[in-house]
Amino acid sequence: METVPNKFTTLTCLQNAKVQDDLVKQIKADLEGKRSILEVMKQYTEALKINLDNNALPFRKLQRLFELGTTPDRMLGHFYGIVPGLRTGELKGLAADMGNVVGFIWGSLVSDAVPWVGKTYTLMDGKERQRIGGKSLSQGDFEVYRGINHFKVIKSAPFNVVSNTILTIMWSLKKAPEQERKLYAHSLNGGHFAAYRTPSIYKGTPREVFCLNYRFSELGNTFPLNYLIDEMVQIADGLYLGQVIFATKRLYEKYNPEADSDIYLYQHFGYFLLMDDSWNGELQRLFSYVAVPDEAVTTQAPVVPSISVPEKFRTFTLSGQVDGDVDPGILAEVKEDLKEAGTILDMFQGYSRILDKENTTESPVFSKMHTLFNSGISPSAMDGFYRGARISFQSHGFLAPVHINTLNLAWQPLRWFSPWTGKRFGPIDKKRLSELTEGYETLDKPTFFGTNTVVFRTPQEKIMLEIMKALHIWMEEATEEEKQLYGYQVNTYFFIGKEGKSILPEDKGKRVFLFNYRYKPLRNFPPDNYCIDQIVQIADGLYLGKLIYATDWLKHYDPKIDPSEYKYQLFGYFLLMDEQWHSLRLRIKYDLYNT
């Protein structure tokens, strides 16, 4: 067998990305540690199986891959195919969030034994081009291919048998020749198309594509194939991503290939993949329903790639001088935890899982995080965007009856409503600083204007958006660059950041970087207008934060008053991280609810 190094794990289309936007980063993280791109596609297929979101994250990733793909000039011969997921056209608003009926039915009934298993292309001659497409295909210096689809009857899968029976009646499928059945294991053939390179007819992808046009009447297709135009791009060596596009207007008129495509209101109904025979081994391993014959496997199976862990991910950068409450014995336990976990993020993911499971406010894990926090270095400046991740909440007082961590319990259902993704820091001039702090802050030391970053994609997050609007919470739309690079949509919950002493007495005067939300001109809504977060650096590009609220809400805030007067208490721990840490976070799937 031929060995093909790197082919199975290299998405060549990503080389076309001019910027490493948020989706590209997530796709690369999905691919880390996988034996092949098809493993990622299997992951997307599973995620879309019973998902009513018409714009679910795997769909957005597939869309990005399609945008970055290259347009093939030719397709010749047999290609196996799979379907990661289907959509229900161009739904909007709540209907898009919860209305992907086509995808739900497909995922729950069909996706484990899909009838369709591939396509074959043969080159058309001039006469056939003229007969099928007239001047739209006969004129022009480009090749045109005739294509046909293949279907597999799986007798042990009832829905597959029923589907193939219905499709045979609707589309006049024919029994595949004996030689094809032996070579490729498909049972039926049908659904003809003309394939050629041309601009996309779908408004969502203004680019050139390899078009699979079923609409020419001479092809003899019936409903709904006579309204279908598939479009394909190449995303890796021998691997092609296609989108399923149906006309939704002028359905009773004869198709006119010369007409403006907008008159047919084409809508997007999902994605499929085609692959050459070098992918047969992976296809056989991951999508067994396709039933690739052993004789068709011509390349060695890819091995699981080894992942080297950068020193940055397993190295604490702690303060050389103790200026807070540090227990050497507990700090030694934390370092042992790191050795066992492998990376600092893996360690925190373990801590988070323990605290969610235990649901007690007296877990020794809280003591470990307290000690690690007090061992960290206080940054004197923060600039740019940092991703955020929750570790755990920590309840106090009436919120912690018999030491039950009720905030963590409440978080489990409420997490789906949280739009928070991180924090952004930037400079601020003296005049603006004075306005936002009622004249108190004077820029006598490095001071920064900060904001929390949020997204409103899911129905629950959109509910939060409406609540925030109703409360007149200050929100500013993110720039297009911010949306593309980091995925967030809105800046909100503003704060003033600078170095100072911890406001918690148990930190014993520890130097920290403070996020002050309390100034009235910042227009923060309760409880956030009683909040002062604080962070320390614990590794290169990684910060451990404490979530702190005043518990005396009746006392008017005056920054000149001793913080002890406001009875500040710790209510949780969080992380801020740079993009390298975020890449690791995506790979280990740590706190990805709103990523």
C-alpha positions in Angstrom: 0.0 0.0 0.0 1.0 3.6 -0.6 1.9 5.8 2.4 0.5 9.3 2.2 2.1 11.4 4.9 0.1 14.4 6.3 -2.6 14.1 3.6 -5.2 13.0 6.0 -4.7 15.8 8.5 -4.0 18.8 6.3 -6.9 21.1 5.4 -5.2 22.7 2.5 -8.0 25.3 2.2 -6.9 26.9 5.5 -3.8 28.1 3.7 -6.2 30.5 2.0 -7.2 32.2 5.2 -5.8 35.7 5.2 -6.5 36.1 8.9 -6.7 33.4 11.6 -10.3 34.2 12.5 -12.2 32.6 15.4 -13.7 29.8 13.3 -10.4 28.9 11.7 -8.9 28.6 15.1 -11.7 26.4 16.3 -11.4 24.1 13.2 -7.6 23.8 13.7 -8.3 22.9 17.4 -10.8 20.3 16.3 -8.2 18.7 14.1 -5.5 18.5 16.7 -4.9 14.9 17.9 -7.2 13.5 15.2 -6.1 10.7 12.8 -7.8 12.4 9.9 -10.1 15.2 8.7 -12.8 12.7 8.4 -12.7 12.2 12.2 -13.5 15.9 12.5 -16.4 15.5 10.0 -17.6 12.5 12.1 -17.6 14.8 15.1 -19.6 17.5 13.3 -22.0 14.8 12.0 -22.6 13.6 15.6 -23.1 17.1 16.9 -25.7 17.9 14.2 -27.7 14.6 14.6 -30.4 15.9 16.9 -29.8 19.7 16.7 -32.7 22.1 15.8 -30.3 25.0 15.4 -30.3 25.9 11.7 -27.0 27.8 12.2 -25.3 25.5 14.7 -21.6 25.8 15.2 -20.7 22.8 13.0 -22.6 24.5 10.1 -20.7 27.7 10.6 -17.4 25.8 10.5 -18.4 24.0 7.3 -19.5 27.3 5.8 -16.0 28.8 6.6 -14.3 25.8 5.1 -16.4 26.2 2.0 -15.5 29.9 1.8 -11.8 29.0 1.9 -11.9 26.0 -0.4 -10.4 26.0 -3.9 -12.5 25.4 -7.0 -11.6 22.2 -8.9 -11.4 22.3 -12.6 -12.4 18.8 -13.2 -13.9 15.8 -11.5 -13.6 12.4 -13.2 -14.5 8.9 -12.0 -16.1 7.5 -8.8 -16.2 9.4 -5.5 -17.7 8.1 -2.2 -19.8 10.6 -0.3 -21.2 11.3 3.2 -23.6 13.9 4.6 -22.5 15.8 7.8 -25.8 17.5 8.2 -28.9 19.1 6.5 -30.5 22.5 7.1 -34.0 23.9 6.6 -33.3 26.6 4.2 -32.9 30.3 5.2 -34.8 30.5 8.5 -34.6 33.7 10.5 -34.8 34.6 14.2 -36.3 32.1 16.6 -37.2 29.8 13.7 -33.5 29.5 12.8 -32.6 28.8 16.4 -35.1 26.0 16.9 -36.6 25.2 13.5 -34.2 22.9 11.7 -36.9 20.2 11.2 -35.2 18.8 8.1 -31.9 18.4 9.9 -33.6 16.9 13.0 -35.5 14.3 11.0 -32.4 13.5 9.0 -30.2 13.1 12.1 -32.6 11.1 14.1 -33.8 8.7 11.4 -31.5 8.6 8.5 -27.9 9.7 9.3 -26.7 6.3 10.7 -27.5 4.5 7.4 -27.7 7.2 4.7 -29.1 5.9 1.3 -26.8 8.1 -0.7 -23.2 7.0 -0.9 -21.5 8.8 -3.7 -21.2 10.1 -7.3 -19.5 9.2 -10.6 -18.4 11.8 -13.2 -17.8 11.2 -16.9 -16.7 13.8 -19.5 -19.4 15.1 -21.8 -18.7 15.5 -25.5 -19.8 18.6 -27.5 -23.1 17.0 -28.8 -24.2 16.0 -25.3 -23.4 19.4 -23.9 -25.5 21.0 -26.6 -28.4 18.5 -26.1 -28.6 18.9 -22.4 -27.7 22.6 -21.8 -28.0 24.3 -25.1 -25.7 27.3 -25.5 -25.2 27.6 -21.7 -23.1 24.5 -21.8 -22.0 24.3 -25.4 -20.3 27.7 -25.5 -17.3 28.5 -23.4 -13.8 27.1 -22.8 -14.6 24.8 -19.9 -15.1 21.1 -19.4 -18.6 19.7 -18.6 -19.1 16.4 -16.9 -22.2 14.2 -16.7 -22.8 12.9 -13.2 -24.9 10.3 -11.5 -25.6 9.5 -7.8 -25.2 6.2 -6.1 -27.4 4.7 -3.3 -26.9 1.8 -1.0 -29.6 -0.5 0.3 -28.9 -1.7 3.8 -31.4 -4.4 4.6 -30.7 -4.3 8.4 -31.7 -0.6 8.5 -35.5 -0.1 8.1 -35.4 3.6 7.4 -32.7 3.1 4.8 -34.8 0.4 3.0 -37.9 2.7 3.1 -35.9 5.7 1.9 -34.5 3.8 -1.0 -37.9 2.4 -1.9 -39.4 5.9 -1.9 -36.4 7.4 -3.9 -36.6 4.6 -6.4 -40.3 5.4 -7.1 -39.7 9.2 -7.1 -36.5 9.3 -9.1 -36.7 6.1 -11.2 -33.5 4.7 -9.6 -32.0 1.8 -11.5 -30.2 -1.2 -10.3 -26.4 -0.7 -10.5 -24.5 -2.9 -12.9 -22.8 -6.0 -11.4 -19.3 -4.6 -11.9 -20.2 -1.4 -10.0 -21.8 -3.3 -7.2 -18.6 -5.4 -6.9 -16.2 -2.5 -7.1 -18.0 0.1 -5.0 -20.8 -1.8 -3.2 -23.6 0.6 -4.1 -27.0 -0.9 -5.1 -28.8 1.8 -7.2 -28.0 4.6 -9.6 -30.0 7.8 -10.4 -30.3 11.5 -10.1 -28.4 13.0 -13.1 -26.5 16.3 -13.2 -24.2 18.4 -15.4 -21.1 19.5 -13.6 -18.9 22.5 -14.5 -17.0 25.4 -13.1 -19.0 28.6 -12.7 -19.9 31.4 -10.3 -22.1 30.3 -7.3 -25.8 30.9 -7.6 -26.2 31.2 -3.8 -26.0 34.7 -2.4 -24.2 33.5 0.7 -21.2 32.3 -1.2 -20.1 35.0 -3.8 -17.3 33.0 -5.3 -16.5 30.5 -8.1 -17.6 26.9 -7.5 -17.8 23.5 -9.2 -21.5 23.4 -10.0 -23.6 20.2 -10.1 -26.7 21.3 -11.9 -29.7 18.9 -11.8 -32.2 21.5 -13.3 -31.7 21.0 -17.1 -34.9 19.3 -18.3 -33.0 17.0 -20.6 -31.5 15.2 -17.6 -35.0 13.9 -16.8 -35.0 14.6 -13.1 -38.2 14.8 -11.1 -39.2 16.6 -7.8 -37.3 17.8 -5.9 -34.1 17.1 -7.9 -35.3 19.3 -10.7 -34.9 22.3 -8.3 -31.5 21.3 -7.1 -28.0 22.8 -7.8 -25.1 21.4 -5.6 -21.9 23.3 -5.4 -18.5 22.0 -4.5 -15.0 23.2 -3.5 -11.8 21.3 -2.6 -10.8 21.5 1.1 -8.0 18.9 1.2 -6.1 16.6 -1.1 -8.8 14.4 -2.6 -11.5 15.8 -0.3 -14.4 18.0 -1.5 -17.0 19.9 0.4 -20.4 20.5 -1.2 -23.4 22.6 -0.4 -27.0 21.6 -1.2 -28.9 24.5 -2.9 -32.6 24.4 -3.8 -34.7 26.9 -5.8 -37.7 28.1 -3.7 -39.4 30.4 -6.3 -40.8 30.1 -9.8 -41.1 26.4 -9.3 -43.7 26.0 -12.0 -41.7 27.7 -14.7 -39.2 26.0 -17.0 -35.6 26.4 -15.8 -33.7 29.1 -17.7 -29.9 28.8 -17.1 -29.4 32.3 -18.7 -31.7 34.0 -16.2 -30.5 35.9 -13.1 -30.2 33.3 -10.3 -31.9 35.7 -7.8 -35.3 35.1 -9.4 -35.2 31.5 -8.2 -34.5 32.5 -4.5 -32.0 29.7 -4.0 -31.7 28.5 -0.3 -29.1 26.5 1.5 -30.2 23.0 2.8 -26.9 21.5 4.0 -23.6 20.0 3.2 -22.0 16.8 1.8 -18.5 15.5 1.3 -17.0 13.7 -1.7 -13.6 11.9 -1.5 -11.3 10.1 -3.9 -10.2 6.5 -3.3 -7.2 7.4 -1.2 -9.7 8.2 1.6 -11.4 4.8 1.4 -9.7 3.3 4.4 -10.8 6.2 6.7 -14.3 6.1 5.2 -14.5 2.4 5.9 -13.3 3.0 9.5 -15.6 5.9 10.4 -18.7 5.6 8.2 -19.2 1.8 8.0 -22.7 2.2 6.4 -21.0 3.2 3.1 -19.6 -0.4 3.1 -16.4 0.3 1.3 -15.0 -3.1 0.0 -11.6 -4.1 1.5 -10.2 -4.3 -2.1 -11.0 -0.6 -2.5 -8.7 0.5 0.4 -5.5 1.5 -1.3 -3.6 3.6 1.3 -2.4 2.9 4.8 -4.5 4.1 7.7 -3.2 7.3 9.3 -1.7 7.0 12.7 -2.8 9.2 15.7 -0.5 12.2 15.6 1.6 13.0 18.6 1.0 16.4 20.2 3.9 18.1 21.8 3.0 20.3 24.8 4.7 23.7 24.8 6.6 24.5 28.0 4.3 27.5 28.4 1.3 25.3 29.1 3.0 23.5 32.0 5.0 26.2 33.6 3.8 28.5 36.4 5.3 32.0 36.5 4.8 32.8 40.2 6.0 35.7 42.3 9.4 35.2 43.8 8.4 37.2 46.9 5.4 36.3 49.0 3.1 39.3 49.4 -0.2 37.5 50.1 -1.6 34.5 51.9 0.5 31.6 50.6 0.6 28.1 52.3 3.8 26.4 51.1 2.3 22.9 51.7 -0.8 23.7 49.6 1.2 25.3 46.9 3.3 22.1 46.7 0.0 20.1 46.3 -1.0 22.4 43.4 2.4 21.8 41.6 1.8 18.0 42.0 -1.7 18.4 40.5 -0.1 20.1 37.5 2.4 17.3 37.0 -0.5 14.8 37.0 -2.7 16.9 34.7 0.0 17.7 32.2 -1.0 21.3 31.5 -2.3 24.1 33.7 -5.6 24.3 31.8 -6.1 20.6 32.2 -5.5 21.1 35.9 -8.2 23.8 36.2 -10.6 21.8 34.1 -10.1 19.0 36.7 -10.7 21.5 39.5 -13.9 22.8 37.9 -15.3 19.3 37.5 -14.5 18.4 41.1 -16.2 21.6 42.4 -19.3 21.0 40.2 -19.6 17.5 41.4 -19.0 18.1 45.1 -21.1 21.3 45.4 -19.6 22.2 48.7 -18.2 25.5 49.7 -15.5 23.8 51.9 -13.7 21.8 49.2 -9.9 21.8 49.5 -9.8 22.8 45.9 -10.8 26.3 46.9 -7.8 26.5 49.3 -5.6 25.4 46.4 -6.9 28.2 44.1 -6.6 30.8 46.9 -3.0 29.8 47.5 -2.2 29.8 43.8 -3.8 33.2 43.4 -1.8 34.6 46.2 1.4 33.2 44.6 0.7 35.0 41.3 2.2 38.1 39.9 0.2 41.3 39.7 0.3 42.7 36.2 0.9 46.4 36.0 -0.8 46.7 32.6 -3.4 44.8 30.6 -3.9 45.4 26.9 -6.0 43.7 24.2 -8.5 40.8 24.2 -8.4 37.8 26.6 -10.7 34.8 26.5 -12.6 34.1 29.6 -13.4 30.7 31.3 -15.3 29.9 34.5 -13.7 27.7 37.0 -16.3 27.8 39.8 -18.6 29.9 41.9 -18.3 30.0 45.7 -21.3 30.7 47.7 -21.3 32.6 51.1 -23.8 33.4 53.8 -27.4 32.7 53.1 -26.4 31.4 49.7 -24.4 28.6 51.3 -26.8 26.7 53.7 -25.0 23.9 55.4 -22.0 24.6 53.1 -23.9 23.8 49.9 -22.5 25.7 46.9 -25.9 26.9 45.6 -24.4 29.2 43.0 -22.8 26.2 41.3 -26.1 24.4 41.4 -27.9 27.3 39.9 -25.2 27.7 37.2 -26.0 24.3 35.6 -29.3 25.5 34.0 -28.3 29.2 33.9 -25.0 28.7 32.0 -26.9 28.4 28.7 -28.1 32.1 29.2 -24.6 33.4 29.8 -23.3 35.4 26.7 -19.8 36.1 28.3 -16.7 35.2 26.2 -13.9 37.3 27.8 -12.6 40.8 28.5 -10.9 43.5 26.4 -8.6 46.2 27.7 -7.5 49.4 26.1 -6.0 52.8 26.9 -8.0 55.7 28.2 -7.1 59.4 28.3 -7.2 61.5 31.4 -10.4 63.4 30.5 -12.4 60.3 29.7 -11.1 58.6 32.8 -12.2 61.5 35.0 -15.7 61.5 33.4 -16.2 57.8 34.0 -14.9 57.9 37.6 -16.6 61.1 38.7 -13.2 62.9 39.0 -11.6 60.3 41.3 -9.1 58.6 39.0 -6.4 60.9 37.7 -4.2 58.6 35.6 -1.5 58.9 38.3 -0.6 55.3 37.5 -1.2 53.1 34.4 -5.0 52.8 34.1 -7.1 51.0 31.5 -10.6 51.0 30.2 -12.0 47.5 30.2 -15.1 45.8 28.8 -16.7 42.4 28.9 -17.3 40.7 25.5 -20.5 38.8 24.8 -22.3 37.0 22.1 -26.1 36.5 21.5 -26.4 33.5 19.2 -28.6 31.0 21.0 -32.3 31.6 22.0 -31.3 31.8 25.6 -28.6 34.4 24.9 -31.0 36.4 22.8 -33.3 36.4 25.8 -30.5 38.0 27.8 -30.0 40.6 25.1 -33.6 41.7 25.3 -33.3 41.9 29.1 -30.2 44.0 28.8 -31.9 46.3 26.4 -34.9 46.6 28.7 -32.6 47.6 31.5 -30.8 50.1 29.3 -27.4 48.5 30.0 -24.6 50.2 28.2 -23.7 48.1 25.1 -21.5 48.9 22.1 -21.3 46.7 19.0 -18.0 45.1 18.3 -16.0 46.1 15.3 -16.0 43.8 12.2 -12.4 42.9 13.0 -13.3 41.9 16.5 -16.3 39.8 15.3 -14.1 38.0 12.8 -11.0 37.4 14.8 -12.6 36.6 18.2 -16.2 35.8 17.5 -17.9 38.2 20.0 -20.6 40.7 19.0 -20.9 43.3 21.8 -18.8 45.1 24.4 -20.7 45.7 27.7 -20.3 45.8 31.5 -17.5 48.3 31.4 -14.9 48.8 34.1 -11.7 50.6 35.1 -8.6 48.5 35.5 -5.4 49.2 37.4 -2.9 47.7 39.8 -3.6 47.9 43.6 -4.0 46.0 46.8 -6.6 43.2 47.1 -9.9 44.3 48.7 -10.3 40.9 50.4 -8.9 40.7 53.9 -7.9 37.0 53.5 -5.4 38.0 50.8 -3.4 40.0 53.3 -2.5 43.0 51.2 -1.7 41.0 48.0 -0.9 43.2 45.0 -3.4 42.5 42.2 -4.9 44.0 39.1 -8.4 45.4 39.9 -11.4 45.7 37.6 -13.7 48.3 39.2 -17.3 48.2 38.0 -18.6 50.5 40.7 -18.4 54.0 39.3 -21.9 55.2 38.4 -21.1 56.7 35.0 -20.2 53.1 33.9 -23.9 52.4 34.0 -23.6 48.8 35.3 -26.7 47.1 36.6 -27.0 45.2 39.9 -25.3 43.1 40.9 -22.4 44.1 38.7 -22.3 47.7 40.0 -21.2 46.2 43.3 -18.4 44.2 41.7 -14.6 44.6 41.8 -12.8 41.7 40.2 -9.1 41.1 40.6 -6.6 39.0 38.7 -2.9 37.9 38.9 -0.7 36.3 36.3 0.0 32.6 37.0 1.6 31.7 33.7 2.7 33.4 30.5 -0.5 34.7 29.0 -2.8 33.1 31.7 -4.5 35.0 34.5 -6.4 33.7 37.5 -9.2 35.9 38.6 -11.4 36.3 41.7 -15.1 37.4 41.3 -15.8 39.7 44.2 -19.0 41.6 45.3 -19.8 44.0 48.0 -22.4 42.5 50.4 -23.4 45.9 51.9 -25.5 47.2 49.1 -27.0 50.1 51.1 -23.7 51.9 51.6 -23.0 54.5 48.8 -19.8 53.7 46.9 -16.9 56.1 47.6 -13.5 54.9 46.5 -11.9 56.9 49.3 -13.6 54.7 51.9 -11.8 51.7 53.2 -13.0 48.6 51.3 -13.7 46.7 54.5 -16.7 49.0 55.0 -18.4 47.4 52.0 -17.9 43.8 53.3 -16.5 42.4 50.0 -16.7 38.6 49.6 -15.3 36.2 47.1 -18.0 34.6 44.9 -15.9 32.6 42.4 -12.9 32.0 40.3 -12.3 32.6 36.6 -9.5 32.6 34.0 -8.4 35.0 31.4 -6.1 33.7 28.6 -4.4 34.7 25.4 -5.0 33.0 22.0 -2.4 30.3 22.5 -4.1 29.1 25.7 -7.5 29.4 24.0 -6.2 27.0 21.3 -5.4 24.4 24.1 -8.8 25.1 25.7 -10.6 24.3 22.4 -8.6 21.1 22.1 -9.4 19.9 25.7 -13.0 21.2 25.4 -12.9 23.3 28.6 -15.9 25.5 29.3 -17.0 25.9 25.7 -20.7 26.8 26.3 -20.5 30.1 24.6 -17.3 29.9 22.6 
